[in-house]
């Protein structure tokens, strides 16, 4: 009886506390990398260092924001007695920072970034997460997405390395010098609006890719994969396997 009453009272307090949004400021600075996990919604924008969190639903004390060197990590604690609370939480984090070198969104998180980047820039989305990046100007970019996640990128990426795997999707727009892309296992790459000089694409296992090159393109497709290339490159190299499709348009 005592345990039953205690849990009921705790649940009532939790419901009452979640009805009003809770805000909290975090004193962190001098980071260039951001990692977001556990379904949290994060917005990254240019400005002096500032991190403010809001719990639209749930207890803001479950939100964990920690700094490890120049990495800012954002996640949430899972109550071992009531793991279902994770489904009810809605945590939003607004991050201001002067420059970004690397951003990761994982485990159902939603991240939007519009921040000046370093010359070498990295972005990654995993496990059903979403990552939208705008306004990039970099000399080298590494972009990865896997496991049903989605990554959208807009900017000038320089030399660009791309990996799209396991049912994930990536959409690129802007410009690059050289694009090297690997697309695997039912994943999809849409880079038709990403204008590059040279392009190298390897697609396998039911994956699909659309790319753009105006000088040279090297394309490999295997096992039901399909690749389309825009831009009418003057130099073309193809390696197509059985049941694969390669087209230049």
Protein Blocks (a to p, Z undefined) as FASTA:
>chain_A
ZZmmmmmmmmmmmmmmmmpccddddddehiabdcdeehiacdddedddddddddfbdcfk
lpccddehjaccddddddfklmmlmmmpccddddddfbdfbdcdeehiacdddddddfbd
cdddeehiacddehiacfbdcdddeehiacddeddebjaddddeehiacddedddfbdcd
ddeehiacdfklmccfbdcdddeehiacddddfkbccdddeehiacddehiiabdcdddd
ehiacddZZ
